[in-house]
Amino acid sequence: MWTHLLVALGLVFVLEGIFPFISPNGLRRTLLQLVQLPNRVLRIIGLSSMLSGLLIIYLFHR
């Protein structure tokens, strides 16, 4: 159980690091745009991301 959790966490770090490694300026522009979004939009994006992740886990971890 803990091994799977740590592997998943490592994969998250790898995926999160791809964009800043490939395009640091693009990341800066994207973050500046995110700062300007209202809280409600950010919450909807976060909820959508979490639900998508749960769906992927459900579909592929049977």
PDBQT receptor file of N, H, CA, C and O in Angstrom, charges set to zero:
ATOM      1  N   MET A   1       0.823  -1.198   0.000  1.00  0.00    +0.000 N 
ATOM      2  CA  MET A   1       0.000   0.000   0.000  1.00  0.00    +0.000 C 
ATOM      3  C   MET A   1       0.866   1.261   0.000  1.00  0.00    +0.000 C 
ATOM      4  O   MET A   1       0.710   2.128  -0.860  1.00  0.00    +0.000 OA
ATOM      5  N   TRP A   2       1.785   1.358   0.977  1.00  0.00    +0.000 N 
ATOM      6  H   TRP A   2       1.912   0.654   1.676  1.00  0.00    +0.000 HD
ATOM      7  CA  TRP A   2       2.637   2.549   1.061  1.00  0.00    +0.000 C 
ATOM      8  C   TRP A   2       3.549   2.668  -0.156  1.00  0.00    +0.000 C 
ATOM      9  O   TRP A   2       3.857   3.771  -0.607  1.00  0.00    +0.000 OA
ATOM     10  N   THR A   3       3.976   1.525  -0.681  1.00  0.00    +0.000 N 
ATOM     11  H   THR A   3       3.726   0.628  -0.314  1.00  0.00    +0.000 HD
ATOM     12  CA  THR A   3       4.840   1.547  -1.863  1.00  0.00    +0.000 C 
ATOM     13  C   THR A   3       4.097   2.156  -3.051  1.00  0.00    +0.000 C 
ATOM     14  O   THR A   3       4.648   2.979  -3.782  1.00  0.00    +0.000 OA
ATOM     15  N   HIS A   4       2.847   1.749  -3.235  1.00  0.00    +0.000 N 
ATOM     16  H   HIS A   4       2.399   1.081  -2.641  1.00  0.00    +0.000 HD
ATOM     17  CA  HIS A   4       2.046   2.298  -4.342  1.00  0.00    +0.000 C 
ATOM     18  C   HIS A   4       1.830   3.804  -4.164  1.00  0.00    +0.000 C 
ATOM     19  O   HIS A   4       1.896   4.569  -5.126  1.00  0.00    +0.000 OA
ATOM     20  N   LEU A   5       1.576   4.208  -2.937  1.00  0.00    +0.000 N 
ATOM     21  H   LEU A   5       1.523   3.587  -2.156  1.00  0.00    +0.000 HD
ATOM     22  CA  LEU A   5       1.368   5.631  -2.670  1.00  0.00    +0.000 C 
ATOM     23  C   LEU A   5       2.629   6.441  -2.981  1.00  0.00    +0.000 C 
ATOM     24  O   LEU A   5       2.544   7.515  -3.577  1.00  0.00    +0.000 OA
ATOM     25  N   LEU A   6       3.777   5.938  -2.587  1.00  0.00    +0.000 N 
ATOM     26  H   LEU A   6       3.846   5.065  -2.103  1.00  0.00    +0.000 HD
ATOM     27  CA  LEU A   6       5.032   6.648  -2.859  1.00  0.00    +0.000 C 
ATOM     28  C   LEU A   6       5.363   6.668  -4.348  1.00  0.00    +0.000 C 
ATOM     29  O   LEU A   6       5.879   7.663  -4.858  1.00  0.00    +0.000 OA
ATOM     30  N   VAL A   7       5.067   5.579  -5.042  1.00  0.00    +0.000 N 
ATOM     31  H   VAL A   7       4.648   4.772  -4.628  1.00  0.00    +0.000 HD
ATOM     32  CA  VAL A   7       5.280   5.559  -6.496  1.00  0.00    +0.000 C 
ATOM     33  C   VAL A   7       4.366   6.582  -7.173  1.00  0.00    +0.000 C 
ATOM     34  O   VAL A   7       4.797   7.310  -8.067  1.00  0.00    +0.000 OA
ATOM     35  N   ALA A   8       3.111   6.633  -6.744  1.00  0.00    +0.000 N 
ATOM     36  H   ALA A   8       2.761   6.042  -6.017  1.00  0.00    +0.000 HD
ATOM     37  CA  ALA A   8       2.176   7.612  -7.305  1.00  0.00    +0.000 C 
ATOM     38  C   ALA A   8       2.648   9.035  -7.019  1.00  0.00    +0.000 C 
ATOM     39  O   ALA A   8       2.572   9.897  -7.894  1.00  0.00    +0.000 OA
ATOM     40  N   LEU A   9       3.132   9.290  -5.813  1.00  0.00    +0.000 N 
ATOM     41  H   LEU A   9       3.194   8.590  -5.102  1.00  0.00    +0.000 HD
ATOM     42  CA  LEU A   9       3.640  10.611  -5.465  1.00  0.00    +0.000 C 
ATOM     43  C   LEU A   9       4.854  10.972  -6.323  1.00  0.00    +0.000 C 
ATOM     44  O   LEU A   9       4.976  12.105  -6.788  1.00  0.00    +0.000 OA
ATOM     45  N   GLY A  10       5.742  10.012  -6.528  1.00  0.00    +0.000 N 
ATOM     46  H   GLY A  10       5.643   9.092  -6.150  1.00  0.00    +0.000 HD
ATOM     47  CA  GLY A  10       6.899  10.243  -7.393  1.00  0.00    +0.000 C 
ATOM     48  C   GLY A  10       6.479  10.572  -8.814  1.00  0.00    +0.000 C 
ATOM     49  O   GLY A  10       7.072  11.440  -9.456  1.00  0.00    +0.000 OA
ATOM     50  N   LEU A  11       5.455   9.879  -9.311  1.00  0.00    +0.000 N 
ATOM     51  H   LEU A  11       4.974   9.174  -8.790  1.00  0.00    +0.000 HD
ATOM     52  CA  LEU A  11       4.955  10.150 -10.652  1.00  0.00    +0.000 C 
ATOM     53  C   LEU A  11       4.358  11.552 -10.739  1.00  0.00    +0.000 C 
ATOM     54  O   LEU A  11       4.520  12.235 -11.750  1.00  0.00    +0.000 OA
ATOM     55  N   VAL A  12       3.672  11.980  -9.686  1.00  0.00    +0.000 N 
ATOM     56  H   VAL A  12       3.541  11.425  -8.865  1.00  0.00    +0.000 HD
ATOM     57  CA  VAL A  12       3.129  13.347  -9.656  1.00  0.00    +0.000 C 
ATOM     58  C   VAL A  12       4.263  14.358  -9.756  1.00  0.00    +0.000 C 
ATOM     59  O   VAL A  12       4.164  15.326 -10.510  1.00  0.00    +0.000 OA
ATOM     60  N   PHE A  13       5.345  14.143  -9.001  1.00  0.00    +0.000 N 
ATOM     61  H   PHE A  13       5.426  13.357  -8.388  1.00  0.00    +0.000 HD
ATOM     62  CA  PHE A  13       6.483  15.063  -9.054  1.00  0.00    +0.000 C 
ATOM     63  C   PHE A  13       7.104  15.108 -10.449  1.00  0.00    +0.000 C 
ATOM     64  O   PHE A  13       7.468  16.179 -10.935  1.00  0.00    +0.000 OA
ATOM     65  N   VAL A  14       7.223  13.952 -11.087  1.00  0.00    +0.000 N 
ATOM     66  H   VAL A  14       6.928  13.082 -10.692  1.00  0.00    +0.000 HD
ATOM     67  CA  VAL A  14       7.786  13.909 -12.443  1.00  0.00    +0.000 C 
ATOM     68  C   VAL A  14       6.896  14.692 -13.404  1.00  0.00    +0.000 C 
ATOM     69  O   VAL A  14       7.383  15.519 -14.175  1.00  0.00    +0.000 OA
ATOM     70  N   LEU A  15       5.589  14.430 -13.354  1.00  0.00    +0.000 N 
ATOM     71  H   LEU A  15       5.193  13.759 -12.727  1.00  0.00    +0.000 HD
ATOM     72  CA  LEU A  15       4.665  15.112 -14.265  1.00  0.00    +0.000 C 
ATOM     73  C   LEU A  15       4.602  16.610 -13.992  1.00  0.00    +0.000 C 
ATOM     74  O   LEU A  15       4.531  17.407 -14.927  1.00  0.00    +0.000 OA
ATOM     75  N   GLU A  16       4.628  16.993 -12.735  1.00  0.00    +0.000 N 
ATOM     76  H   GLU A  16       4.686  16.345 -11.975  1.00  0.00    +0.000 HD
ATOM     77  CA  GLU A  16       4.595  18.420 -12.381  1.00  0.00    +0.000 C 
ATOM     78  C   GLU A  16       5.874  19.139 -12.809  1.00  0.00    +0.000 C 
ATOM     79  O   GLU A  16       5.851  20.345 -13.055  1.00  0.00    +0.000 OA
ATOM     80  N   GLY A  17       6.971  18.422 -12.898  1.00  0.00    +0.000 N 
ATOM     81  H   GLY A  17       6.989  17.442 -12.698  1.00  0.00    +0.000 HD
ATOM     82  CA  GLY A  17       8.241  19.042 -13.247  1.00  0.00    +0.000 C 
ATOM     83  C   GLY A  17       8.481  19.186 -14.738  1.00  0.00    +0.000 C 
ATOM     84  O   GLY A  17       9.393  19.902 -15.153  1.00  0.00    +0.000 OA
ATOM     85  N   ILE A  18       7.671  18.514 -15.552  1.00  0.00    +0.000 N 
ATOM     86  H   ILE A  18       6.930  17.933 -15.215  1.00  0.00    +0.000 HD
ATOM     87  CA  ILE A  18       7.895  18.551 -16.999  1.00  0.00    +0.000 C 
ATOM     88  C   ILE A  18       7.724  19.963 -17.559  1.00  0.00    +0.000 C 
ATOM     89  O   ILE A  18       8.596  20.446 -18.281  1.00  0.00    +0.000 OA
ATOM     90  N   PHE A  19       6.620  20.626 -17.239  1.00  0.00    +0.000 N 
ATOM     91  H   PHE A  19       5.912  20.233 -16.652  1.00  0.00    +0.000 HD
ATOM     92  CA  PHE A  19       6.337  21.945 -17.820  1.00  0.00    +0.000 C 
ATOM     93  C   PHE A  19       7.381  22.989 -17.434  1.00  0.00    +0.000 C 
ATOM     94  O   PHE A  19       7.875  23.690 -18.318  1.00  0.00    +0.000 OA
ATOM     95  N   PRO A  20       7.747  23.129 -16.141  1.00  0.00    +0.000 N 
ATOM     96  CA  PRO A  20       8.783  24.126 -15.831  1.00  0.00    +0.000 C 
ATOM     97  C   PRO A  20      10.146  23.792 -16.438  1.00  0.00    +0.000 C 
ATOM     98  O   PRO A  20      10.935  24.693 -16.722  1.00  0.00    +0.000 OA
ATOM     99  N   PHE A  21      10.426  22.504 -16.638  1.00  0.00    +0.000 N 
ATOM    100  H   PHE A  21       9.785  21.772 -16.408  1.00  0.00    +0.000 HD
ATOM    101  CA  PHE A  21      11.703  22.127 -17.242  1.00  0.00    +0.000 C 
ATOM    102  C   PHE A  21      11.726  22.485 -18.725  1.00  0.00    +0.000 C 
ATOM    103  O   PHE A  21      12.722  23.006 -19.227  1.00  0.00    +0.000 OA
ATOM    104  N   ILE A  22      10.626  22.206 -19.422  1.00  0.00    +0.000 N 
ATOM    105  H   ILE A  22       9.817  21.783 -19.014  1.00  0.00    +0.000 HD
ATOM    106  CA  ILE A  22      10.569  22.439 -20.862  1.00  0.00    +0.000 C 
ATOM    107  C   ILE A  22      10.404  23.925 -21.189  1.00  0.00    +0.000 C 
ATOM    108  O   ILE A  22      11.049  24.435 -22.104  1.00  0.00    +0.000 OA
ATOM    109  N   SER A  23       9.540  24.619 -20.442  1.00  0.00    +0.000 N 
ATOM    110  H   SER A  23       9.016  24.205 -19.698  1.00  0.00    +0.000 HD
ATOM    111  CA  SER A  23       9.233  26.014 -20.774  1.00  0.00    +0.000 C 
ATOM    112  C   SER A  23       9.050  26.850 -19.504  1.00  0.00    +0.000 C 
ATOM    113  O   SER A  23       7.917  27.115 -19.102  1.00  0.00    +0.000 OA
ATOM    114  N   PRO A  24      10.145  27.267 -18.872  1.00  0.00    +0.000 N 
ATOM    115  CA  PRO A  24      10.008  28.060 -17.654  1.00  0.00    +0.000 C 
ATOM    116  C   PRO A  24       9.273  29.389 -17.882  1.00  0.00    +0.000 C 
ATOM    117  O   PRO A  24       8.508  29.829 -17.023  1.00  0.00    +0.000 OA
ATOM    118  N   ASN A  25       9.501  30.018 -19.019  1.00  0.00    +0.000 N 
ATOM    119  H   ASN A  25      10.122  29.661 -19.717  1.00  0.00    +0.000 HD
ATOM    120  CA  ASN A  25       8.796  31.277 -19.302  1.00  0.00    +0.000 C 
ATOM    121  C   ASN A  25       7.313  31.037 -19.526  1.00  0.00    +0.000 C 
ATOM    122  O   ASN A  25       6.482  31.845 -19.110  1.00  0.00    +0.000 OA
ATOM    123  N   GLY A  26       6.975  29.940 -20.176  1.00  0.00    +0.000 N 
ATOM    124  H   GLY A  26       7.649  29.284 -20.515  1.00  0.00    +0.000 HD
ATOM    125  CA  GLY A  26       5.567  29.589 -20.361  1.00  0.00    +0.000 C 
ATOM    126  C   GLY A  26       4.884  29.337 -19.029  1.00  0.00    +0.000 C 
ATOM    127  O   GLY A  26       3.725  29.709 -18.842  1.00  0.00    +0.000 OA
ATOM    128  N   LEU A  27       5.589  28.713 -18.112  1.00  0.00    +0.000 N 
ATOM    129  H   LEU A  27       6.530  28.411 -18.264  1.00  0.00    +0.000 HD
ATOM    130  CA  LEU A  27       5.037  28.481 -16.775  1.00  0.00    +0.000 C 
ATOM    131  C   LEU A  27       4.785  29.807 -16.070  1.00  0.00    +0.000 C 
ATOM    132  O   LEU A  27       3.744  29.982 -15.436  1.00  0.00    +0.000 OA
ATOM    133  N   ARG A  28       5.714  30.732 -16.171  1.00  0.00    +0.000 N 
ATOM    134  H   ARG A  28       6.560  30.590 -16.686  1.00  0.00    +0.000 HD
ATOM    135  CA  ARG A  28       5.529  32.048 -15.541  1.00  0.00    +0.000 C 
ATOM    136  C   ARG A  28       4.299  32.762 -16.102  1.00  0.00    +0.000 C 
ATOM    137  O   ARG A  28       3.507  33.326 -15.347  1.00  0.00    +0.000 OA
ATOM    138  N   ARG A  29       4.142  32.737 -17.425  1.00  0.00    +0.000 N 
ATOM    139  H   ARG A  29       4.786  32.279 -18.038  1.00  0.00    +0.000 HD
ATOM    140  CA  ARG A  29       2.972  33.367 -18.049  1.00  0.00    +0.000 C 
ATOM    141  C   ARG A  29       1.676  32.700 -17.587  1.00  0.00    +0.000 C 
ATOM    142  O   ARG A  29       0.690  33.376 -17.293  1.00  0.00    +0.000 OA
ATOM    143  N   THR A  30       1.689  31.376 -17.527  1.00  0.00    +0.000 N 
ATOM    144  H   THR A  30       2.490  30.827 -17.766  1.00  0.00    +0.000 HD
ATOM    145  CA  THR A  30       0.502  30.638 -17.092  1.00  0.00    +0.000 C 
ATOM    146  C   THR A  30       0.148  30.962 -15.652  1.00  0.00    +0.000 C 
ATOM    147  O   THR A  30      -1.024  31.158 -15.330  1.00  0.00    +0.000 OA
ATOM    148  N   LEU A  31       1.151  31.022 -14.782  1.00  0.00    +0.000 N 
ATOM    149  H   LEU A  31       2.103  30.863 -15.044  1.00  0.00    +0.000 HD
ATOM    150  CA  LEU A  31       0.897  31.324 -13.370  1.00  0.00    +0.000 C 
ATOM    151  C   LEU A  31       0.377  32.750 -13.193  1.00  0.00    +0.000 C 
ATOM    152  O   LEU A  31      -0.479  32.999 -12.343  1.00  0.00    +0.000 OA
ATOM    153  N   LEU A  32       0.889  33.680 -13.989  1.00  0.00    +0.000 N 
ATOM    154  H   LEU A  32       1.583  33.478 -14.679  1.00  0.00    +0.000 HD
ATOM    155  CA  LEU A  32       0.380  35.051 -13.920  1.00  0.00    +0.000 C 
ATOM    156  C   LEU A  32      -1.096  35.113 -14.340  1.00  0.00    +0.000 C 
ATOM    157  O   LEU A  32      -1.868  35.887 -13.773  1.00  0.00    +0.000 OA
ATOM    158  N   GLN A  33      -1.483  34.313 -15.316  1.00  0.00    +0.000 N 
ATOM    159  H   GLN A  33      -0.856  33.685 -15.777  1.00  0.00    +0.000 HD
ATOM    160  CA  GLN A  33      -2.888  34.262 -15.724  1.00  0.00    +0.000 C 
ATOM    161  C   GLN A  33      -3.747  33.608 -14.648  1.00  0.00    +0.000 C 
ATOM    162  O   GLN A  33      -4.878  34.030 -14.412  1.00  0.00    +0.000 OA
ATOM    163  N   LEU A  34      -3.209  32.572 -13.993  1.00  0.00    +0.000 N 
ATOM    164  H   LEU A  34      -2.290  32.228 -14.184  1.00  0.00    +0.000 HD
ATOM    165  CA  LEU A  34      -3.959  31.891 -12.921  1.00  0.00    +0.000 C 
ATOM    166  C   LEU A  34      -4.228  32.820 -11.743  1.00  0.00    +0.000 C 
ATOM    167  O   LEU A  34      -5.291  32.754 -11.125  1.00  0.00    +0.000 OA
ATOM    168  N   VAL A  35      -3.270  33.681 -11.435  1.00  0.00    +0.000 N 
ATOM    169  H   VAL A  35      -2.407  33.735 -11.937  1.00  0.00    +0.000 HD
ATOM    170  CA  VAL A  35      -3.423  34.606 -10.312  1.00  0.00    +0.000 C 
ATOM    171  C   VAL A  35      -4.608  35.542 -10.544  1.00  0.00    +0.000 C 
ATOM    172  O   VAL A  35      -5.244  35.990  -9.589  1.00  0.00    +0.000 OA
ATOM    173  N   GLN A  36      -4.900  35.831 -11.788  1.00  0.00    +0.000 N 
ATOM    174  H   GLN A  36      -4.383  35.468 -12.563  1.00  0.00    +0.000 HD
ATOM    175  CA  GLN A  36      -5.964  36.779 -12.108  1.00  0.00    +0.000 C 
ATOM    176  C   GLN A  36      -7.354  36.134 -12.128  1.00  0.00    +0.000 C 
ATOM    177  O   GLN A  36      -8.356  36.847 -12.197  1.00  0.00    +0.000 OA
ATOM    178  N   LEU A  37      -7.432  34.807 -12.068  1.00  0.00    +0.000 N 
ATOM    179  H   LEU A  37      -6.618  34.228 -12.012  1.00  0.00    +0.000 HD
ATOM    180  CA  LEU A  37      -8.734  34.132 -12.090  1.00  0.00    +0.000 C 
ATOM    181  C   LEU A  37      -9.436  34.273 -10.748  1.00  0.00    +0.000 C 
ATOM    182  O   LEU A  37      -8.776  34.304  -9.709  1.00  0.00    +0.000 OA
ATOM    183  N   PRO A  38     -10.758  34.357 -10.751  1.00  0.00    +0.000 N 
ATOM    184  CA  PRO A  38     -11.501  34.402  -9.489  1.00  0.00    +0.000 C 
ATOM    185  C   PRO A  38     -11.401  33.067  -8.743  1.00  0.00    +0.000 C 
ATOM    186  O   PRO A  38     -11.174  32.017  -9.345  1.00  0.00    +0.000 OA
ATOM    187  N   ASN A  39     -11.575  33.135  -7.424  1.00  0.00    +0.000 N 
ATOM    188  H   ASN A  39     -11.760  33.988  -6.935  1.00  0.00    +0.000 HD
ATOM    189  CA  ASN A  39     -11.484  31.937  -6.594  1.00  0.00    +0.000 C 
ATOM    190  C   ASN A  39     -12.453  30.852  -7.052  1.00  0.00    +0.000 C 
ATOM    191  O   ASN A  39     -12.118  29.668  -7.041  1.00  0.00    +0.000 OA
ATOM    192  N   ARG A  40     -13.643  31.257  -7.449  1.00  0.00    +0.000 N 
ATOM    193  H   ARG A  40     -13.915  32.219  -7.458  1.00  0.00    +0.000 HD
ATOM    194  CA  ARG A  40     -14.654  30.281  -7.866  1.00  0.00    +0.000 C 
ATOM    195  C   ARG A  40     -14.160  29.452  -9.054  1.00  0.00    +0.000 C 
ATOM    196  O   ARG A  40     -14.363  28.238  -9.089  1.00  0.00    +0.000 OA
ATOM    197  N   VAL A  41     -13.524  30.092 -10.011  1.00  0.00    +0.000 N 
ATOM    198  H   VAL A  41     -13.359  31.078  -9.983  1.00  0.00    +0.000 HD
ATOM    199  CA  VAL A  41     -13.011  29.389 -11.190  1.00  0.00    +0.000 C 
ATOM    200  C   VAL A  41     -11.893  28.436 -10.780  1.00  0.00    +0.000 C 
ATOM    201  O   VAL A  41     -11.835  27.304 -11.261  1.00  0.00    +0.000 OA
ATOM    202  N   LEU A  42     -11.005  28.886  -9.894  1.00  0.00    +0.000 N 
ATOM    203  H   LEU A  42     -11.051  29.805  -9.504  1.00  0.00    +0.000 HD
ATOM    204  CA  LEU A  42      -9.922  28.014  -9.429  1.00  0.00    +0.000 C 
ATOM    205  C   LEU A  42     -10.473  26.796  -8.682  1.00  0.00    +0.000 C 
ATOM    206  O   LEU A  42      -9.955  25.688  -8.822  1.00  0.00    +0.000 OA
ATOM    207  N   ARG A  43     -11.520  27.010  -7.893  1.00  0.00    +0.000 N 
ATOM    208  H   ARG A  43     -11.940  27.910  -7.779  1.00  0.00    +0.000 HD
ATOM    209  CA  ARG A  43     -12.134  25.883  -7.178  1.00  0.00    +0.000 C 
ATOM    210  C   ARG A  43     -12.759  24.891  -8.159  1.00  0.00    +0.000 C 
ATOM    211  O   ARG A  43     -12.653  23.680  -7.966  1.00  0.00    +0.000 OA
ATOM    212  N   ILE A  44     -13.400  25.390  -9.193  1.00  0.00    +0.000 N 
ATOM    213  H   ILE A  44     -13.486  26.374  -9.349  1.00  0.00    +0.000 HD
ATOM    214  CA  ILE A  44     -13.998  24.511 -10.197  1.00  0.00    +0.000 C 
ATOM    215  C   ILE A  44     -12.915  23.721 -10.927  1.00  0.00    +0.000 C 
ATOM    216  O   ILE A  44     -13.080  22.528 -11.181  1.00  0.00    +0.000 OA
ATOM    217  N   ILE A  45     -11.821  24.375 -11.259  1.00  0.00    +0.000 N 
ATOM    218  H   ILE A  45     -11.687  25.344 -11.053  1.00  0.00    +0.000 HD
ATOM    219  CA  ILE A  45     -10.699  23.690 -11.914  1.00  0.00    +0.000 C 
ATOM    220  C   ILE A  45     -10.141  22.610 -10.989  1.00  0.00    +0.000 C 
ATOM    221  O   ILE A  45      -9.883  21.489 -11.427  1.00  0.00    +0.000 OA
ATOM    222  N   GLY A  46      -9.955  22.945  -9.712  1.00  0.00    +0.000 N 
ATOM    223  H   GLY A  46     -10.164  23.856  -9.356  1.00  0.00    +0.000 HD
ATOM    224  CA  GLY A  46      -9.435  21.972  -8.751  1.00  0.00    +0.000 C 
ATOM    225  C   GLY A  46     -10.371  20.797  -8.570  1.00  0.00    +0.000 C 
ATOM    226  O   GLY A  46      -9.925  19.650  -8.542  1.00  0.00    +0.000 OA
ATOM    227  N   LEU A  47     -11.669  21.063  -8.445  1.00  0.00    +0.000 N 
ATOM    228  H   LEU A  47     -12.031  21.995  -8.468  1.00  0.00    +0.000 HD
ATOM    229  CA  LEU A  47     -12.651  19.993  -8.294  1.00  0.00    +0.000 C 
ATOM    230  C   LEU A  47     -12.677  19.102  -9.531  1.00  0.00    +0.000 C 
ATOM    231  O   LEU A  47     -12.744  17.878  -9.419  1.00  0.00    +0.000 OA
ATOM    232  N   SER A  48     -12.625  19.711 -10.701  1.00  0.00    +0.000 N 
ATOM    233  H   SER A  48     -12.571  20.706 -10.792  1.00  0.00    +0.000 HD
ATOM    234  CA  SER A  48     -12.619  18.935 -11.945  1.00  0.00    +0.000 C 
ATOM    235  C   SER A  48     -11.386  18.044 -12.023  1.00  0.00    +0.000 C 
ATOM    236  O   SER A  48     -11.464  16.893 -12.453  1.00  0.00    +0.000 OA
ATOM    237  N   SER A  49     -10.267  18.580 -11.609  1.00  0.00    +0.000 N 
ATOM    238  H   SER A  49     -10.204  19.515 -11.260  1.00  0.00    +0.000 HD
ATOM    239  CA  SER A  49      -9.024  17.806 -11.614  1.00  0.00    +0.000 C 
ATOM    240  C   SER A  49      -9.110  16.621 -10.651  1.00  0.00    +0.000 C 
ATOM    241  O   SER A  49      -8.710  15.508 -10.993  1.00  0.00    +0.000 OA
ATOM    242  N   MET A  50      -9.633  16.866  -9.449  1.00  0.00    +0.000 N 
ATOM    243  H   MET A  50      -9.957  17.770  -9.172  1.00  0.00    +0.000 HD
ATOM    244  CA  MET A  50      -9.758  15.778  -8.474  1.00  0.00    +0.000 C 
ATOM    245  C   MET A  50     -10.724  14.702  -8.953  1.00  0.00    +0.000 C 
ATOM    246  O   MET A  50     -10.441  13.511  -8.824  1.00  0.00    +0.000 OA
ATOM    247  N   LEU A  51     -11.861  15.114  -9.506  1.00  0.00    +0.000 N 
ATOM    248  H   LEU A  51     -12.090  16.082  -9.611  1.00  0.00    +0.000 HD
ATOM    249  CA  LEU A  51     -12.834  14.141  -9.992  1.00  0.00    +0.000 C 
ATOM    250  C   LEU A  51     -12.291  13.344 -11.178  1.00  0.00    +0.000 C 
ATOM    251  O   LEU A  51     -12.545  12.145 -11.291  1.00  0.00    +0.000 OA
ATOM    252  N   SER A  52     -11.552  14.004 -12.050  1.00  0.00    +0.000 N 
ATOM    253  H   SER A  52     -11.345  14.978 -11.957  1.00  0.00    +0.000 HD
ATOM    254  CA  SER A  52     -10.929  13.303 -13.176  1.00  0.00    +0.000 C 
ATOM    255  C   SER A  52      -9.923  12.271 -12.672  1.00  0.00    +0.000 C 
ATOM    256  O   SER A  52      -9.869  11.147 -13.172  1.00  0.00    +0.000 OA
ATOM    257  N   GLY A  53      -9.137  12.659 -11.689  1.00  0.00    +0.000 N 
ATOM    258  H   GLY A  53      -9.181  13.572 -11.283  1.00  0.00    +0.000 HD
ATOM    259  CA  GLY A  53      -8.171  11.731 -11.109  1.00  0.00    +0.000 C 
ATOM    260  C   GLY A  53      -8.843  10.537 -10.460  1.00  0.00    +0.000 C 
ATOM    261  O   GLY A  53      -8.396   9.402 -10.630  1.00  0.00    +0.000 OA
ATOM    262  N   LEU A  54      -9.914  10.782  -9.718  1.00  0.00    +0.000 N 
ATOM    263  H   LEU A  54     -10.277  11.704  -9.580  1.00  0.00    +0.000 HD
ATOM    264  CA  LEU A  54     -10.646   9.681  -9.098  1.00  0.00    +0.000 C 
ATOM    265  C   LEU A  54     -11.249   8.757 -10.150  1.00  0.00    +0.000 C 
ATOM    266  O   LEU A  54     -11.244   7.538  -9.979  1.00  0.00    +0.000 OA
ATOM    267  N   LEU A  55     -11.765   9.321 -11.230  1.00  0.00    +0.000 N 
ATOM    268  H   LEU A  55     -11.769  10.312 -11.369  1.00  0.00    +0.000 HD
ATOM    269  CA  LEU A  55     -12.321   8.503 -12.303  1.00  0.00    +0.000 C 
ATOM    270  C   LEU A  55     -11.246   7.628 -12.940  1.00  0.00    +0.000 C 
ATOM    271  O   LEU A  55     -11.475   6.446 -13.195  1.00  0.00    +0.000 OA
ATOM    272  N   ILE A  56     -10.087   8.201 -13.193  1.00  0.00    +0.000 N 
ATOM    273  H   ILE A  56      -9.901   9.162 -12.985  1.00  0.00    +0.000 HD
ATOM    274  CA  ILE A  56      -8.979   7.430 -13.776  1.00  0.00    +0.000 C 
ATOM    275  C   ILE A  56      -8.569   6.304 -12.836  1.00  0.00    +0.000 C 
ATOM    276  O   ILE A  56      -8.366   5.172 -13.274  1.00  0.00    +0.000 OA
ATOM    277  N   ILE A  57      -8.446   6.609 -11.551  1.00  0.00    +0.000 N 
ATOM    278  H   ILE A  57      -8.611   7.529 -11.195  1.00  0.00    +0.000 HD
ATOM    279  CA  ILE A  57      -8.079   5.583 -10.577  1.00  0.00    +0.000 C 
ATOM    280  C   ILE A  57      -9.133   4.479 -10.554  1.00  0.00    +0.000 C 
ATOM    281  O   ILE A  57      -8.795   3.295 -10.546  1.00  0.00    +0.000 OA
ATOM    282  N   TYR A  58     -10.401   4.861 -10.542  1.00  0.00    +0.000 N 
ATOM    283  H   TYR A  58     -10.675   5.823 -10.548  1.00  0.00    +0.000 HD
ATOM    284  CA  TYR A  58     -11.488   3.877 -10.507  1.00  0.00    +0.000 C 
ATOM    285  C   TYR A  58     -11.461   2.982 -11.744  1.00  0.00    +0.000 C 
ATOM    286  O   TYR A  58     -11.588   1.762 -11.636  1.00  0.00    +0.000 OA
ATOM    287  N   LEU A  59     -11.295   3.591 -12.918  1.00  0.00    +0.000 N 
ATOM    288  H   LEU A  59     -11.193   4.582 -13.005  1.00  0.00    +0.000 HD
ATOM    289  CA  LEU A  59     -11.347   2.818 -14.162  1.00  0.00    +0.000 C 
ATOM    290  C   LEU A  59     -10.165   1.871 -14.342  1.00  0.00    +0.000 C 
ATOM    291  O   LEU A  59     -10.323   0.780 -14.891  1.00  0.00    +0.000 OA
ATOM    292  N   PHE A  60      -8.992   2.277 -13.888  1.00  0.00    +0.000 N 
ATOM    293  H   PHE A  60      -8.863   3.163 -13.442  1.00  0.00    +0.000 HD
ATOM    294  CA  PHE A  60      -7.806   1.494 -14.174  1.00  0.00    +0.000 C 
ATOM    295  C   PHE A  60      -7.240   0.717 -12.995  1.00  0.00    +0.000 C 
ATOM    296  O   PHE A  60      -6.230   0.027 -13.136  1.00  0.00    +0.000 OA
ATOM    297  N   HIS A  61      -7.876   0.819 -11.839  1.00  0.00    +0.000 N 
ATOM    298  H   HIS A  61      -8.697   1.379 -11.724  1.00  0.00    +0.000 HD
ATOM    299  CA  HIS A  61      -7.349   0.107 -10.669  1.00  0.00    +0.000 C 
ATOM    300  C   HIS A  61      -8.388  -0.854 -10.110  1.00  0.00    +0.000 C 
ATOM    301  O   HIS A  61      -8.641  -0.881  -8.905  1.00  0.00    +0.000 OA
ATOM    302  N   ARG A  62      -8.971  -1.627 -10.978  1.00  0.00    +0.000 N 
ATOM    303  H   ARG A  62      -8.765  -1.606 -11.956  1.00  0.00    +0.000 HD
ATOM    304  CA  ARG A  62      -9.953  -2.626 -10.540  1.00  0.00    +0.000 C 
ATOM    305  C   ARG A  62      -9.268  -3.929 -10.259  1.00  0.00    +0.000 C 
ATOM    306  O   ARG A  62      -9.921  -4.900  -9.878  1.00  0.00    +0.000 OA
TER     307      ARG A  62
